[in-house]
């Protein structure tokens, strides 16, 4: 797999590149946001399987680079940064990042995350939906499964791919508790336990975007469920 490493610190990049190469990756190193964008341009080259994106770049903010990468295609992006607060994670995921790793990190964890996002990309992005021609109404929330659109009180809400997949899964069975392991398996297509933190961030982001913090309830020690009156669940 070709991997684009966006890191302005040459010492960090050299050490990480050596590890990645030993694990079978072909690494291309970009030292700035502009170098990263240019590396993604040539259409005749083999596409990158994953982009490892440091946020502290010398020429532009890593969030801005992530947005540009996402506009150009669906190459998986893993943000690598020292910013550990939930708000920063949510912001990165909202821009289209597929995962978020906080420094300092264990290299085994990073490798597992790289393989996880690449597997998800290879498997496609089919949402967990009860039917191909269905739409769901949950109170004031409308979920259009074929078009992957979500609206609240008639106003469309922009969700990332995984946010939509997570909401669509929970909306299949309102009131039923989905175990964390089940959600991670069906939405992220992996059983790796480290994805749990990413799940928490996606739930927080959904609550914020939908402006309905009580819609998704945390069942402590078990998982999550979507809480709406049974009478409000309708078909198309």
N, C-alpha and C positions, 0 to 999 in steps of 0.2 A: 504494500500500500504506500502511495505517495502521501506525505504528510507535510503541511506547511507550518513551520514553527515561526511565530511572530514574536520576537524577543530582542530588545535593544541591548541587553547585557551579554556581551560575547562570551564571558566565562560561564554564565548560566546556560547559554545556548549550547556551548561546546559540550558541557557535561551531560546535558539532557539529550543532545543529539547522539552522543556515544551510546547511551542506554537504549535509545530508540532504534538505532542501527543494529545493535546486538539482538533486538527482538524482531528484526526483519523489516523495519520501515525504511523507506527511501525519504530522507529528510531534506527539505529545502528551507533555508534559513532566510527570513526577512527581518531587517533591523528597524524598520519603520512601517507606519501605516501605508504610506505610498508604495513602498517596496512590496508589501503584501498584496495590494490591489493589482499592481503590475504583474505579479507572479501568477495571479488568477486569470489574467487576460488571454494568454495564447490558447486558442481553441484547438490547435493541432496536437497539443501535448496531452499525455494521459492526465485525466482530472485528479485532483487531490481527494483523498478519502476523508481527511479530517483536517481542520485548521485549529492549532493551539494558539490562542490569542492572548498575549499579555496586555493588560489595560494601560500600563504606564509607559506609553510610547513617546518618543521625543517630538514628533511632528504633529500628532493629532491624538485625541482621546480614543482609547480602544473601543468604547461604546460606538463612536462614530464609524470606526472601521468595521465593526460588526454589522451595523446598519447597511453599509455599502456592500459588504460581502453578501448579505441576505438579498439585496436587490438584484444582484447579479446571478443568483442561483440558490440551490438548496444544499450546498456543501456543508456538512455538519461542522459546527463551531463550538469548541470548548474554551470558555474564558478561564484564564489562569491569572489570579490576582491575590493581593494581600487584603483586599477589601472584603471583610467577612460579614458585614451587616446584611440583614435580610433585604433591606430596601435596595441595596446595590445588586443583590442577586436577582430580585424581581425585575429591576430595570434591565439587566442583561438579558434575561429570558424574554422580556417583552420585545426586545429588539431582534429576537430570533435566535439567540444562542441556544444550543441543544443541551449544554451542561455547564457547570460552574465549579471550578476547583480552587480552593483557598490555599495560599502559601502559608507556612511550609506544608508540603504534601508528601505522602509516601509514594514512591515511584510505582509500586505495585498497584496502588489505588488509581493513579493516573492511567496506567496501561489498561486497567480494567474498564475505566470510563471510556477510553479511546475505542476499545473493542466493542463496548456496549453501544455507543452511538453509531459505529460503522455497521453493526448488525442491524440496528433499527433502520438505517438508511437502505441497506440491501433488502430488507424485508418489505419495504414500502411503508406508506403512511395511511393504510386503510383504517378508518375510525371504527371503534367498537360500536356498531349501530344495530338497532333491532330490525331495520329494514332499509332497503336502498331508496324507497320512495316516501319515507316517513318524515314527519316533522313533529316535534313535541312541544306542548305548551305547559309550562310549570309555573302557575301563578302568572306573574307578569313577564316571565322569561319564555321566549320562543327559540327553539333549536331546530334549524333546518338541516337535516342530516345530509341530503344530496349535495347541497351547495356549501355546507360547513359554515353557515352563517348563524349568528346568535344576536338576538335583539332583546332589549328590556324596555317594556312599555312603548314599543314601537321604534325605539332608537337602537340602531345597530351598534354592537360592541365588538371591537377588534380583539380577537384572541389569537394566540400563537397556536401552532399545530398541536402541541401536547396539551395545552389548556383546553382546546376543543375536545380532544380525545378523552381527556379526564372527565369533563362535564358530560359528554355524551354517554360515557360508561355509567356514571352515577345516575343519570337521568333515565336509564333503562328500567330501573327498579327503585323508584322513590321510596324512602323510608327504610330500605333494606341496607344493612351494614355491609360494606365491601371491605374485606380485610386488606391491610396494606400490601401483603404479599400478592394478593390477587390483582390489585390495581397496578402494581409495578410490573407484574407478569403480562397483563393485557395491554397496558398503555405503553410501557417502555420495552416490553418483550425481553425482559431479563429477570433473573432471580437474584441478582447481586444485591446484597443488603445495603451497600453504600448509596444506592439510588434513593433510599428513604428520605434523605435530606432534601433532595431535588423535589420529591413529592410534596413535602411540607411547603416549600417555596411556591410551587404551582398552585396549591390550595389557597395560600395567602393571596396570590395574585388574582385568582378567580374571584375571591370574596371582594377584593378591592375594585376590580373592573366592573363587576356586576352590581356593585354598591348594595349588596345583600349579604352581609357577614353571617347571617343566621341560616342562609340557604344550605351551606355545607357544614354539617356538624361533625366535630371530632369525637369519636368514641374512644376514650382513653384506653390505650393498651391493645386496641383492636384495629381500628381503621377509620373510615369516613362513611357518612350517608348523606343523601340529599333530602332535606326536610321541606316538604310542601304538603298542603292539604290534598288528600287523595282525590277529591272532586275536581281539582284544578288540572289534573293530568289528562290531556286530550291528545287525539291524533291530529292529522292534517286538517 
